Amino acid sequence: MGDVAKDLTAGTIGGVAQLVVGHPFDTIKVKLQSQPTPLPGQTLKYKGAMDAVRQTIAAEGPRGLYKGLGAPLATVAVFNAVLFTVRGQMEAYLRSEPGVHLTAGQQVICGAGAGVAVSFLASPTELIKCRLQAQSSMAGAGAMKYGGPIDVVKHVLSEAGLKGLLKGLGPTLAREVPGNAATFGVYELVKQYLAGGQDTSSLGTGSLMLAGGLAGATFWVTVYPTDVVKSVIQIDDFKAPKYSSAFNAFKKILASEGVKGLYKGFGPAMCRSVPANAACFWVYEVTRSSLG
């Protein structure tokens, strides 16, 4: 099996582990990000993360926490194939000779390149996911607009055409490029610190999960406000948009809610990121190692 096939296989299995562990946290994050600013005298629909969990389970059952899972699960193979394959190919390009271990700085470059590539897959997938996750907090007393991922695609195509599926591509790039650069850089830095050198092949499960968890947390610390802007842009109405651009969304959030508005859902995002990425990187490393 070639290196590309190994990265594809290991990345896919790691991505599934990440989704299963992290998706409920992601659902709560998007619900908190997307709830409308209340009118004077009214209160927010969700008082916090735990209140969003309680209301979601009460209204939709535990399955509500996994709403929107179909879109990323259906594309996880392609997404992770691109992410880990591009990263792997950039690693091969940056190595001075086969088998040489890369520095953390070189892994930053690999992560940034992989981030560019995956953005074009992440943007439509995230749009579908966010619209499904956010509709219960946006619907009010009305009926749910979407019946599932395919229904979202149909609505978007009818309202905005193919370009509608790439709504939010700009902030997606602004999230994925620096986010993945930081993630892979920190992952390598922590591994090398724990291993006491550049050879990290002897690290065990605990060390790999610690490095993966810290790397995942770094992603959100680096780019969280960008993710908030991306989410509100992607759930915005096509025919009567509230925001004219990503920068306009940033300014409006800042004006109406202050800096804290750019960190709505940060708690669930961090709670998701650590265990989900710990699982993803550990499963990736174990699978990649077993493939030789």
Secondary structure, DSSP 8 states (H G I E B T S, - for coil): --HHHHHHHHHHHHHHHHHHHHHHHHHHHHHHHHS----TT---S-SSHHHHHHHHHHHH-GGGGGTT-HHHHHHHHHHHHHHHHHHHHHHHHH-SSTT----HHHHHHHHHHHHHHHHHHHHHHHHHHHHHHHHHHHHTTS--S-SSHHHHHHHHHHHH-GGGGGTTHHHHHHHHHHHHHHHHHHHHHHHHHHHTSS--TT--HHHHHHHHHHHHHHHHHHHHHHHHHHHHHHHS-SSS-S-SSHHHHHHHHHHHH-GGGGGTTHHHHHHHHHHHHHHHHHHHHHHHHHT-
